[in-house]
Amino acid sequence: MGIERSETATNDLFASFHPSPYIKKTTVHPLHLKLPATSANLGPGFDAIGLAMSFYLTIDAEPAAAFSIEASGRNPDLCGALDRNLILDTYRDVLTFAGRPITPLDLRLQNEIPLGMGCGSSAAALLAGVLLANHFGSLGWTGYQAMEEACRREGHPDNVAACWLGGMTVSAAMQPIPEASETIATASFANDGERFDWKLLLVIPPASLSTEKARALLPEAYSRADAVTNVQNTALLVAAFAYGRADLLRIAMQDRIHQPYRAAVCPLLPLLLPLAGQRSPQHSILGAALSGAGPAVLLIYQGDAEAVRRAVSEKLQSIEAELLEATISSGTRIQVTKVPFTNVSG
């Protein structure tokens, strides 16, 4: 599957992670996974905040004589490739590191997550690979351990935590200490997807953007004023999701750390940021931000979806873009089935 590379390289923070020595002896049944797309940062929460969105990477997996993938949805050629496949590479690597045999898998994969657009495709693929290894390798890891391993491989916790837990997540990588095994601290808000009437609109340009290029645009240091503004806005953003304060989002999603420097290669951003705070009898656009490293832009709104689409179209004029509607997702879903998928018709 396609990869959106890490925003930052912090693998040293996870160096103390070791797989559990506990091996659960059990019959390995087929596994169904449904992992959501994620939007990181939400403006000021650089490498700390993520939001799960209701379009998904869905995988049905079962043991097989040889590896195979049947892919549908977005980018089926990339998702279905056996070589340089992030899901399979992660699956094999986790099992090798754990000293477990590698069971070939037959994967049926349906992908709704845009690749290379800042929508967490790599986080979903990494987490999927870890979960597959945990299940088919009988590693006996907890959900937290699986999330932690995927975070270690991603290099930062924001997308993976949101993908696993759902809702809006706040995460930090902790320096390992001898008394504790945990290396990720995280909390999730609105992870049932039903508390608020907030809706999501993702605006996607035709061309993708590598995170390496987007990261290269960022400065090495920031002014105290910019740092303080982002701290203040991030605190407001957490409060907005914790208490359902839609009125805070217009200010809370403003950023001085990465968006101003990426605007040149994310042409939709300067066009759509002014929509934050726009109101009409039919709709209210609560906030806008670059989705992850871009180039897609995320709008959070209330009201009529068509009215918001018209507002976006007026700003874009003749600029081509895809508009995807979504809601806040409740996170990864796992189902173990006793019936092989190859025996299920349709």
C-alpha positions in Angstrom: 0.0 0.0 0.0 1.2 3.5 -0.6 3.1 5.3 2.1 2.7 8.8 3.6 6.1 9.2 5.3 6.5 10.3 8.9 6.3 14.0 9.8 9.2 13.6 12.2 11.7 10.9 12.9 11.4 10.0 16.6 12.0 6.2 16.5 14.6 6.6 19.3 11.7 7.4 21.7 10.4 3.9 21.1 13.6 2.0 21.4 12.7 0.2 24.6 9.8 -1.6 23.0 10.0 -5.4 23.1 7.4 -7.9 22.0 5.6 -9.8 24.7 7.1 -13.2 25.5 3.6 -14.5 26.0 2.5 -16.7 23.1 -1.2 -17.6 23.0 -1.8 -21.1 21.7 -5.0 -21.1 19.8 -6.5 -22.0 16.4 -6.0 -19.1 14.1 -9.2 -18.0 12.4 -9.6 -15.6 9.5 -9.5 -11.9 10.5 -11.5 -8.9 9.4 -10.1 -5.4 9.9 -11.6 -2.0 9.3 -9.2 0.9 9.8 -10.2 4.6 9.4 -8.5 7.4 7.6 -7.0 10.0 9.8 -6.2 13.7 9.6 -3.2 14.8 11.7 -2.4 18.2 13.3 -5.9 19.9 12.8 -3.9 23.1 12.5 -1.8 23.8 15.5 -1.5 20.2 17.0 1.7 19.4 15.1 2.6 15.7 15.6 0.2 15.5 18.6 -3.4 15.6 17.4 -5.2 13.3 15.1 -8.8 12.9 13.9 -10.4 9.6 12.6 -12.5 10.0 9.5 -15.2 7.7 8.2 -13.6 6.3 5.1 -11.7 3.1 5.6 -9.1 0.5 4.7 -11.0 -2.8 5.0 -9.1 -6.1 5.0 -10.2 -9.7 5.1 -7.3 -12.1 5.8 -6.8 -15.8 6.1 -3.9 -18.2 6.0 -2.9 -19.4 2.5 -0.3 -21.5 0.7 1.3 -18.3 -0.7 0.8 -14.5 -0.3 -1.9 -13.0 -2.5 -3.9 -9.7 -2.5 -7.1 -8.9 -4.2 -7.5 -5.1 -4.0 -10.3 -2.8 -4.9 -11.2 0.8 -4.3 -8.7 3.6 -4.5 -5.3 2.8 -6.1 -5.8 -0.9 -6.5 -2.6 -1.4 -8.4 -0.5 0.0 -5.5 -2.6 -1.6 -2.8 -2.5 -5.0 -4.5 1.2 -5.1 -5.2 3.1 -7.9 -3.3 6.4 -6.0 -3.5 7.0 -2.9 -1.5 3.7 -3.4 0.2 3.7 -1.6 3.6 1.0 -4.0 5.1 2.9 -7.2 4.2 6.3 -5.7 4.9 5.2 -4.7 8.4 3.5 -8.1 8.9 6.7 -10.0 8.0 9.0 -7.7 10.0 7.0 -7.9 13.2 6.9 -11.7 13.0 10.6 -11.9 12.2 11.5 -9.6 15.1 9.3 -11.7 17.4 10.9 -15.0 16.3 7.6 -16.4 14.9 7.1 -18.2 11.7 5.6 -16.2 8.8 2.3 -17.6 7.7 1.4 -16.6 4.1 -1.9 -14.7 3.9 -4.6 -14.2 1.3 -5.8 -10.6 1.7 -9.0 -9.1 0.3 -8.5 -5.4 0.5 -10.9 -2.6 -0.1 -9.3 0.9 0.2 -11.2 4.2 0.5 -8.3 6.2 1.9 -6.6 8.6 -0.6 -2.8 7.9 -0.9 -0.3 10.7 -0.5 -2.9 13.3 0.5 -2.3 13.6 4.2 -5.1 11.2 5.2 -3.1 8.6 7.2 -2.8 5.9 4.6 0.6 4.8 6.1 -0.7 4.7 9.6 -3.6 2.5 8.6 -1.3 0.2 6.7 1.2 0.0 9.5 -1.4 -0.7 12.1 -3.0 -3.3 9.8 0.3 -5.1 9.4 0.9 -5.2 13.2 -2.6 -6.4 13.9 -2.2 -9.2 11.3 1.1 -10.3 12.8 -0.4 -10.3 16.3 -3.3 -12.4 15.2 -1.7 -14.9 12.8 1.5 -15.0 14.8 -0.4 -15.6 18.1 1.7 -12.9 19.8 -0.8 -12.2 22.5 -0.2 -8.5 22.4 -2.8 -6.1 23.9 -4.4 -3.4 21.7 -2.1 -0.8 23.3 1.0 -2.9 22.4 -0.1 -3.1 18.8 -0.8 0.6 18.7 2.6 1.3 20.3 4.5 -0.8 17.8 2.7 0.9 14.8 3.6 4.3 16.4 7.2 3.2 16.7 7.3 2.3 13.0 5.4 5.5 11.9 7.8 7.7 13.9 5.1 9.8 15.6 1.8 8.8 17.3 -0.8 11.2 16.0 -2.2 9.3 13.1 -1.8 5.8 14.5 -3.5 6.7 17.8 -6.5 8.2 16.0 -6.7 5.3 13.7 -6.8 2.8 16.6 -8.9 4.7 19.2 -11.1 6.9 16.9 -12.4 10.3 17.6 -10.0 13.2 18.1 -6.8 12.0 19.9 -4.1 13.8 21.7 -0.8 11.8 21.9 2.8 12.2 23.1 5.8 10.0 22.8 7.4 9.5 26.2 11.1 8.9 27.0 11.3 5.3 28.2 11.9 4.8 31.9 12.7 1.5 33.7 9.6 1.5 35.9 7.1 1.7 33.0 6.8 -0.1 29.7 4.5 2.4 28.1 6.0 4.8 25.5 2.9 6.5 24.3 0.5 8.6 26.3 -2.8 9.3 24.5 -6.4 10.3 25.1 -9.4 10.3 22.8 -12.4 12.6 22.7 -15.7 12.2 20.7 -14.7 8.6 19.8 -18.2 7.4 19.5 -18.7 9.7 16.5 -22.2 10.7 17.7 -21.8 13.3 20.4 -21.5 16.3 18.0 -23.3 17.3 14.8 -20.0 18.2 13.4 -19.4 17.0 9.8 -16.2 16.7 7.8 -15.4 17.7 4.2 -12.1 16.8 2.7 -11.0 18.7 -0.3 -8.4 16.8 -2.4 -6.3 18.2 -5.2 -5.3 16.0 -8.2 -1.6 15.7 -7.4 -0.2 14.1 -4.2 2.6 15.5 -2.1 5.4 13.6 -0.4 5.8 14.3 3.3 9.6 14.6 2.7 9.0 17.6 0.5 6.5 19.1 2.8 8.8 18.7 5.8 11.7 20.2 4.0 9.8 23.5 3.8 9.7 23.9 7.6 12.2 26.1 9.5 14.6 24.8 12.1 13.4 27.2 14.8 10.3 29.4 15.5 9.7 32.6 17.3 8.4 32.7 20.8 5.3 34.4 19.6 4.5 31.7 17.1 5.2 28.9 19.6 2.9 30.6 22.2 0.1 31.1 19.7 0.2 27.4 18.8 0.2 26.3 22.4 -2.8 28.5 23.1 -4.7 27.3 20.0 -3.9 23.6 20.7 -5.3 24.0 24.2 -8.4 25.5 22.7 -8.7 22.7 20.2 -8.6 20.1 22.9 -11.2 22.0 24.9 -13.4 22.3 21.8 -13.6 18.5 21.3 -13.8 17.8 25.1 -16.8 20.0 25.6 -18.3 20.2 22.2 -17.5 23.9 21.8 -18.0 24.5 18.1 -17.5 28.2 18.7 -13.8 27.7 19.5 -12.8 25.9 16.3 -12.3 28.9 14.1 -9.5 30.2 16.3 -8.4 26.8 17.6 -7.5 25.4 14.2 -5.2 28.3 13.3 -1.5 27.5 13.0 1.8 29.2 12.7 4.2 26.2 12.8 3.7 24.4 9.5 0.8 25.6 7.4 2.3 29.0 6.4 5.4 27.3 5.1 3.5 24.6 3.2 1.0 26.9 1.5 3.2 27.3 -1.5 3.0 23.5 -2.3 -0.6 23.1 -1.0 -2.5 25.6 -3.3 -5.9 24.7 -1.9 -5.0 25.9 1.6 -4.8 29.7 1.1 -8.1 29.5 -0.9 -10.0 27.5 1.7 -8.7 28.8 5.1 -10.8 32.0 4.8 -13.9 29.9 4.8 -13.5 29.2 8.5 -16.2 31.1 10.4 -18.4 31.5 7.3 -22.1 31.2 8.2 -25.4 31.2 6.4 -28.9 30.0 7.4 -28.0 26.7 5.8 -24.5 26.0 7.1 -21.7 27.0 9.4 -18.0 26.3 8.5 -16.5 25.9 12.0 -12.8 25.5 11.1 -10.3 24.6 8.3 -6.8 23.2 8.3 -4.3 21.3 6.2 -4.9 17.6 6.5 -1.7 16.2 7.9 1.2 17.3 5.7 -1.2 18.1 2.9 -2.0 18.7 0.2 -5.7 18.0 1.1 -7.6 20.5 3.2 -10.1 19.5 6.0 -13.2 21.5 6.8 -15.3 20.9 9.9 -18.8 22.2 9.5 -22.5 22.1 10.7 -25.6 22.2 8.5 -26.3 21.4 4.9 -23.5 19.6 3.0 -24.5 21.1 -0.4 -24.3 24.6 0.9 -20.7 23.9 2.1 -19.9 22.3 -1.3 -21.1 25.4 -3.0 -19.0 27.7 -0.8 -15.9 25.5 -1.5 -16.7 25.6 -5.3 -17.0 29.3 -5.3 -13.5 29.6 -3.7 -11.9 27.1 -6.0 -13.6 28.4 -9.2 -12.0 26.4 -12.0 -9.5 24.6 -9.9 -9.9 20.8 -10.0 -10.5 19.1 -6.6 -12.4 16.1 -5.2 -14.7 16.6 -2.3 -15.2 13.8 0.2 -17.8 14.0 2.9 -17.2 12.1 6.1 -18.0 12.0 9.8 -15.8 11.4 12.9 -15.0 7.7 13.0 -15.0 5.5 16.2 -11.7 3.8 15.3 -10.4 0.4 14.2 -12.8 -2.5 14.2 -11.6 -6.1 14.5 -13.6 -9.3 13.9 -12.4 -12.9 14.1 -14.5 -15.2 12.0 -14.6 -19.0 12.1 -15.8 -19.2 8.5 -13.0 -18.9 5.8 -13.7 -15.9 3.5 -13.0 -18.1 0.5 -16.1 -20.2 1.4 -18.4 -17.1 1.6 -20.1 -16.4 -1.7 -20.3 -12.8 -3.0 
